[in-house]
Amino acid sequence: MDGNIVLDVEKELNNICEECKNFDQSVKENLIMHSLKICNICKTSKLIFPI
């Protein structure tokens, strides 16, 4: 092993939100920017209601 992290690209970039299970283009953007696989709607709700 060389210590590099290998991601299953097919599984990781399928644009399905882990919170609401909806297909959204913002899921890929949030995964890259914030390391969260959630859509913008779920991201906003987590910001407003962090519990």
C-alpha positions as CSV (number, residue, x, y, z in Angstrom):
1,M,0.0,0.0,0.0
2,D,1.2,3.5,-0.8
3,G,-1.0,5.3,1.7
4,N,-3.1,7.1,-0.8
5,I,-6.9,7.3,-0.4
6,V,-8.8,5.8,-3.3
7,L,-12.4,6.7,-3.8
8,D,-15.0,4.8,-5.8
9,V,-15.8,7.5,-8.3
10,E,-19.0,5.9,-9.5
11,K,-20.3,5.7,-5.9
12,E,-19.1,9.0,-4.7
13,L,-20.3,11.3,-7.6
14,N,-23.8,10.0,-8.2
15,N,-25.4,13.4,-7.2
16,I,-27.8,11.8,-4.7
17,C,-28.1,13.6,-1.4
18,E,-27.4,11.5,1.7
19,E,-30.0,13.4,3.8
20,C,-33.1,13.6,1.5
21,K,-32.1,11.0,-1.2
22,N,-33.0,13.4,-4.0
23,F,-30.9,13.8,-7.2
24,D,-29.4,17.3,-7.3
25,Q,-26.4,18.8,-9.2
26,S,-25.3,20.7,-6.0
27,V,-24.4,17.4,-4.3
28,K,-21.3,17.1,-6.3
29,E,-20.3,20.7,-5.7
30,N,-20.9,20.4,-2.0
31,L,-18.9,17.2,-1.9
32,I,-15.9,18.9,-3.5
33,M,-16.2,22.2,-1.5
34,H,-17.3,21.0,2.0
35,S,-16.7,17.2,2.0
36,L,-20.5,16.8,2.6
37,K,-22.6,14.8,0.2
38,I,-25.7,16.8,0.6
39,C,-27.8,19.2,-1.6
40,N,-28.0,22.9,-1.1
41,I,-31.4,22.6,0.6
42,C,-30.1,20.2,3.2
43,K,-27.0,22.3,3.6
44,T,-29.1,25.4,4.3
45,S,-31.3,23.6,6.8
46,K,-28.2,22.2,8.6
47,L,-26.8,25.8,8.9
48,I,-30.1,27.2,10.3
49,F,-30.9,24.1,12.5
50,P,-27.6,22.5,13.3
51,I,-29.0,19.9,15.7
